Amino acid sequence: MRGLALVTGVSSSPGYKIALRLASAGWEVLGVYNQHPVGGISAVRWDLAAGARELVRRYKPALIIHAAAIGDVDRCETEPQLCYLVNVVATREIASEAYRVGARVVYISTDYVFPGDRGLYREDDPPRPVNYYGLTKLLGEEAVLAVGGAVVRTAWIYGLGPGRLNFGRAVVERLSRGEEVRAVADQWGSPTLNTLLAEAVAKLAEREHSGVLHAAGPRMSRYEFALAIAEAFGLPRELVKPISMSEVGYRAPRPRDSSLVSRRAVEMLGVPIDNIDYALSIFKREWVEQRHAAG
Ligand SMILES: NC(=O)c1ccc[n+]([C@@H]2O[C@H](COP(=O)([O-])OP(=O)(O)OC[C@H]3O[C@@H](n4cnc5c(N)ncnc54)[C@H](OP(=O)(O)O)[C@@H]3O)[C@@H](O)[C@H]2O)c1
């Protein structure tokens, strides 16, 4: 046993995959959820908006993976107080208590700390968020870095598991039913498979690395990503239709190109997280296995 690992946001797709991966590597894992209980992992309910200090004091973990957040970008715009409490105040409390109990913290952050004016951002490029979600995540990063923790910036997470329906899963579901997929062609990011992110985070957790690391897929538009999914799953490409960002009606401003360069993580951790063919082959295998398991 490697000690206790607390995983907040265990009811999100990345949090759940990270918890499973750490458990299989010999950690005693305790997940933290708020509104959505999960199966298969031992977990406690804790509302981080009501405070996080006592959570860390009570369990005194050796490792904290802090993946919980108000991750809905538009919701952060309409409910800024809740977003601030969860993304900033709770993260500050987790970071300072982790320091007191000697826990290592790995914070899951986002490409949305960048303005999106040029893309292919590296770890030392200056952040400048264009929406409230990005600002709160940047303040969370600063709290974790101040206590010597690690920040993993990722992006456009897709894959199986609990949490909100992600774009990758929606594309497979819609194309499998013969339905059209409208995908934005003039916005770029780095679609990231949750399974590979979990692998990278688990490997990082074993090291003393502190500071920022980018761990995400390659630069693509959502349209290119949807076409790549259709190709990998043998689904009809012609059902994928390009649209522009202006047709979506986002409430919060979005960076136009927030793609990340993850070369440092690939070299350091040996996880080919930026290889889309590899990622989609894993996604497809998991999809097929889940369908077989469901009978
Ligand atoms: N989605 C992406 O593409 C993306 C990209 C880059 C970074 N990230 C980061 O990845 C992490 C997960 O994001 P997601 O979009 O996958 O999340 P999500 O599906 O919206 O889930 C958010 C998670 O945070 C938990 N949470 C929210 N409010 C909470 C509270 N008051 N107390 C305790 N837990 C609370 C939720 O628990 P319940 O559901 O149980 O309430 C859930 O587990 C976040 O840190 C996000 O910033 C996501």
The ligand as an SDF file (V2000), in Angstrom:
LIG
                    3D

 48 52  0  0  0  0  0  0  0  0999 V2000
  -14.1120   18.9390  -19.0410 N   0  0  0  0  0  0  0  0  0  0  0  0
  -12.9940   19.3530  -19.6240 C   0  0  0  0  0  0  0  0  0  0  0  0
  -12.8480   19.3000  -20.8390 O   0  0  0  0  0  0  0  0  0  0  0  0
  -11.8680   19.9080  -18.7780 C   0  0  0  0  0  0  0  0  0  0  0  0
  -10.7690   20.5010  -19.4240 C   0  0  0  0  0  0  0  0  0  0  0  0
   -9.6920   20.9660  -18.6700 C   0  0  0  0  0  0  0  0  0  0  0  0
   -9.7080   20.8200  -17.2900 C   0  0  0  0  0  0  0  0  0  0  0  0
  -10.7830   20.2650  -16.6850 N   0  0  0  0  0  0  0  0  0  0  0  0
  -10.7740   20.1270  -15.2170 C   0  0  0  0  0  0  0  0  0  0  0  0
  -11.0380   18.7640  -14.9050 O   0  0  0  0  0  0  0  0  0  0  0  0
  -11.7470   18.6860  -13.6770 C   0  0  0  0  0  0  0  0  0  0  0  0
  -13.0360   17.9100  -13.8860 C   0  0  0  0  0  0  0  0  0  0  0  0
  -13.8060   18.6440  -14.8210 O   0  0  0  0  0  0  0  0  0  0  0  0
  -15.0930   18.0880  -15.5760 P   0  0  0  0  0  0  0  0  0  0  0  0
  -15.4650   19.1060  -16.5880 O   0  0  0  0  0  0  0  0  0  0  0  0
  -14.8650   16.7040  -15.9890 O   0  0  0  0  0  0  0  0  0  0  0  0
  -16.0830   18.1480  -14.3560 O   0  0  0  0  0  0  0  0  0  0  0  0
  -17.6280   17.8910  -14.1490 P   0  0  0  0  0  0  0  0  0  0  0  0
  -18.0950   16.7270  -14.9480 O   0  0  0  0  0  0  0  0  0  0  0  0
  -18.3270   19.1990  -14.2510 O   0  0  0  0  0  0  0  0  0  0  0  0
  -17.5340   17.4800  -12.6290 O   0  0  0  0  0  0  0  0  0  0  0  0
  -17.1290   18.3860  -11.6570 C   0  0  0  0  0  0  0  0  0  0  0  0
  -16.6510   17.5940  -10.4420 C   0  0  0  0  0  0  0  0  0  0  0  0
  -16.4480   18.4900   -9.3430 O   0  0  0  0  0  0  0  0  0  0  0  0
  -17.2800   18.0860   -8.2780 C   0  0  0  0  0  0  0  0  0  0  0  0
  -17.7930   19.2310   -7.5620 N   0  0  0  0  0  0  0  0  0  0  0  0
  -18.3830   20.3370   -8.0820 C   0  0  0  0  0  0  0  0  0  0  0  0
  -18.8210   21.1360   -7.0820 N   0  0  0  0  0  0  0  0  0  0  0  0
  -18.4760   20.5120   -5.9120 C   0  0  0  0  0  0  0  0  0  0  0  0
  -18.6630   20.8310   -4.5410 C   0  0  0  0  0  0  0  0  0  0  0  0
  -19.3080   21.9380   -4.1600 N   0  0  0  0  0  0  0  0  0  0  0  0
  -18.1890   19.9730   -3.6050 N   0  0  0  0  0  0  0  0  0  0  0  0
  -17.5450   18.8330   -3.9670 C   0  0  0  0  0  0  0  0  0  0  0  0
  -17.3460   18.4690   -5.2600 N   0  0  0  0  0  0  0  0  0  0  0  0
  -17.8130   19.3080   -6.2200 C   0  0  0  0  0  0  0  0  0  0  0  0
  -18.4300   17.3200   -8.9030 C   0  0  0  0  0  0  0  0  0  0  0  0
  -19.0480   16.4860   -7.9430 O   0  0  0  0  0  0  0  0  0  0  0  0
  -20.6130   16.0560   -8.1010 P   0  0  0  0  0  0  0  0  0  0  0  0
  -20.8690   15.7960   -9.5460 O   0  0  0  0  0  0  0  0  0  0  0  0
  -20.6890   14.8000   -7.2600 O   0  0  0  0  0  0  0  0  0  0  0  0
  -21.4290   17.1610   -7.5460 O   0  0  0  0  0  0  0  0  0  0  0  0
  -17.6910   16.5620   -9.9980 C   0  0  0  0  0  0  0  0  0  0  0  0
  -17.0400   15.4290   -9.4930 O   0  0  0  0  0  0  0  0  0  0  0  0
  -11.9690   20.1340  -13.2240 C   0  0  0  0  0  0  0  0  0  0  0  0
  -10.9410   20.4870  -12.3270 O   0  0  0  0  0  0  0  0  0  0  0  0
  -11.8380   20.9460  -14.5130 C   0  0  0  0  0  0  0  0  0  0  0  0
  -11.4290   22.2670  -14.2570 O   0  0  0  0  0  0  0  0  0  0  0  0
  -11.8700   19.8130  -17.3840 C   0  0  0  0  0  0  0  0  0  0  0  0
  1  2  1  0
  2  3  2  0
  2  4  1  0
  4  5  1  0
  4 48  2  0
  5  6  2  0
  6  7  1  0
  7  8  2  0
  8  9  1  0
  8 48  1  0
  9 10  1  0
  9 46  1  0
 10 11  1  0
 11 12  1  0
 11 44  1  0
 12 13  1  0
 13 14  1  0
 14 15  2  0
 14 16  1  0
 14 17  1  0
 17 18  1  0
 18 19  2  0
 18 20  1  0
 18 21  1  0
 21 22  1  0
 22 23  1  0
 23 24  1  0
 23 42  1  0
 24 25  1  0
 25 26  1  0
 25 36  1  0
 26 27  1  0
 26 35  1  0
 27 28  2  0
 28 29  1  0
 29 30  1  0
 29 35  2  0
 30 31  1  0
 30 32  2  0
 32 33  1  0
 33 34  2  0
 34 35  1  0
 36 37  1  0
 36 42  1  0
 37 38  1  0
 38 39  2  0
 38 40  1  0
 38 41  1  0
 42 43  1  0
 44 45  1  0
 44 46  1  0
 46 47  1  0
M  CHG  2   8   1  16  -1
M  END
$$$$
